[in-house]
Amino acid sequence: MNKLLYKEDTYKIIGICMEVHNELGKGFSEVVYGDALEIEFIDNNISYTREKKFNINYKGNILAHQYKSDFIIDDKIVLEIKAIQCLTSAHTKQTLNYLAVSKLKIGLLINFGEDSLKYNRVIL
């Protein structure tokens, strides 16, 4: 049986996202959910960085534009949040790109824009 990477941490983060969704519902912009998550992370003593920027290396050159992840949790989990009608494979690919540039192994892709919270574990 495979052991899930950071199982307890990811379940806790998903639970916090569910709490935010239960409280706010759908319909707000992504930044509002991010603000609410910040409050929950502080209240739950979860270490995070919001909108962390990552350089992109192209053939040994750092590109002028950077990737900016929504949250990095405990320096080990990428948390990408959306507030859209439904998640697509493009959103998963975006999260995979964040994992690649951050050198982290696991990401959570969360959508607050549906009737119930939707989430995907994304593994690099």
C-alpha positions as CSV (number, residue, x, y, z in Angstrom):
1,M,0.0,0.0,0.0
2,N,1.4,3.4,-1.0
3,K,1.9,6.0,1.7
4,L,0.6,9.4,0.8
5,L,3.3,12.1,0.9
6,Y,2.6,14.6,3.7
7,K,-0.8,13.0,4.3
8,E,-1.6,14.7,7.6
9,D,-0.5,18.1,6.4
10,T,-2.5,17.9,3.2
11,Y,-5.6,16.6,5.0
12,K,-5.3,19.5,7.4
13,I,-4.9,22.1,4.6
14,I,-7.9,20.6,2.7
15,G,-9.9,20.7,6.0
16,I,-9.1,24.4,6.4
17,C,-10.1,25.0,2.8
18,M,-13.4,23.3,3.5
19,E,-13.9,25.5,6.5
20,V,-13.3,28.6,4.4
21,H,-15.7,27.3,1.7
22,N,-18.4,26.4,4.2
23,E,-18.1,29.9,5.7
24,L,-17.9,32.0,2.5
25,G,-19.6,29.7,-0.1
26,K,-18.9,30.2,-3.7
27,G,-18.9,33.5,-5.7
28,F,-16.0,35.5,-4.3
29,S,-12.8,36.2,-6.1
30,E,-9.7,34.2,-5.5
31,V,-8.0,36.9,-3.4
32,V,-10.9,36.8,-0.9
33,Y,-10.4,33.1,-0.3
34,G,-6.7,33.7,0.0
35,D,-7.3,36.3,2.7
36,A,-9.6,33.9,4.6
37,L,-7.0,31.1,4.3
38,E,-4.3,33.4,5.7
39,I,-6.5,33.9,8.8
40,E,-7.0,30.2,9.1
41,F,-3.3,29.4,8.7
42,I,-2.4,31.9,11.4
43,D,-5.2,30.6,13.7
44,N,-3.9,27.0,13.2
45,N,-0.2,27.8,13.5
46,I,0.6,26.8,10.0
47,S,3.7,28.2,8.5
48,Y,3.1,29.7,5.0
49,T,4.3,32.1,2.4
50,R,1.8,33.9,0.3
51,E,2.5,34.7,-3.4
52,K,6.0,33.4,-3.3
53,K,7.9,34.2,-6.5
54,F,10.1,31.7,-8.3
55,N,12.6,32.4,-11.0
56,I,12.4,30.5,-14.3
57,N,15.7,29.2,-15.7
58,Y,15.9,29.0,-19.5
59,K,19.2,27.5,-20.9
60,G,21.1,29.0,-18.0
61,N,19.4,32.3,-18.1
62,I,16.9,33.6,-15.6
63,L,13.8,34.9,-17.4
64,A,12.5,38.4,-16.6
65,H,9.1,37.0,-15.6
66,Q,8.6,34.8,-12.6
67,Y,6.0,32.3,-11.4
68,K,4.1,33.4,-8.4
69,S,2.4,30.6,-6.4
70,D,-0.6,31.4,-4.2
71,F,0.8,29.7,-1.1
72,I,3.8,27.6,0.0
73,I,2.9,25.7,3.1
74,D,5.7,24.7,5.5
75,D,8.2,25.1,2.7
76,K,7.0,21.7,1.3
77,I,3.5,22.0,-0.2
78,V,2.3,24.3,-3.1
79,L,-1.3,25.4,-2.6
80,E,-2.8,26.8,-5.7
81,I,-6.3,28.2,-5.3
82,K,-9.0,29.0,-7.9
83,A,-12.5,30.5,-7.8
84,I,-13.8,29.3,-11.1
85,Q,-16.6,27.2,-12.5
86,C,-14.6,24.0,-12.8
87,L,-11.0,22.9,-12.8
88,T,-9.3,21.8,-16.0
89,S,-6.2,19.9,-17.0
90,A,-4.6,23.3,-17.7
91,H,-4.9,24.2,-14.0
92,T,-3.2,20.9,-13.1
93,K,-0.4,21.6,-15.5
94,Q,0.0,25.1,-14.0
95,T,0.4,23.5,-10.5
96,L,2.9,21.0,-12.0
97,N,4.9,23.9,-13.3
98,Y,4.9,25.5,-9.8
99,L,6.2,22.3,-8.4
100,A,8.9,22.1,-11.0
101,V,10.2,25.6,-10.4
102,S,9.9,25.4,-6.6
103,K,11.5,21.9,-6.5
104,L,8.7,20.7,-4.2
105,K,7.0,17.4,-4.6
106,I,3.4,17.9,-3.8
107,G,0.7,20.5,-4.6
108,L,-2.9,21.0,-3.8
109,L,-5.1,22.5,-6.4
110,I,-8.3,23.9,-4.7
111,N,-11.4,25.3,-6.4
112,F,-13.7,27.5,-4.3
113,G,-15.9,28.3,-7.2
114,E,-18.2,25.3,-7.2
115,D,-21.1,24.4,-4.9
116,S,-18.8,22.1,-2.9
117,L,-15.1,22.5,-2.6
118,K,-13.1,20.6,-5.2
119,Y,-9.5,19.7,-4.8
120,N,-6.7,17.6,-6.5
121,R,-3.5,16.4,-5.1
122,V,-0.8,17.0,-7.7
123,I,2.5,15.1,-7.4
124,L,5.7,15.8,-9.3
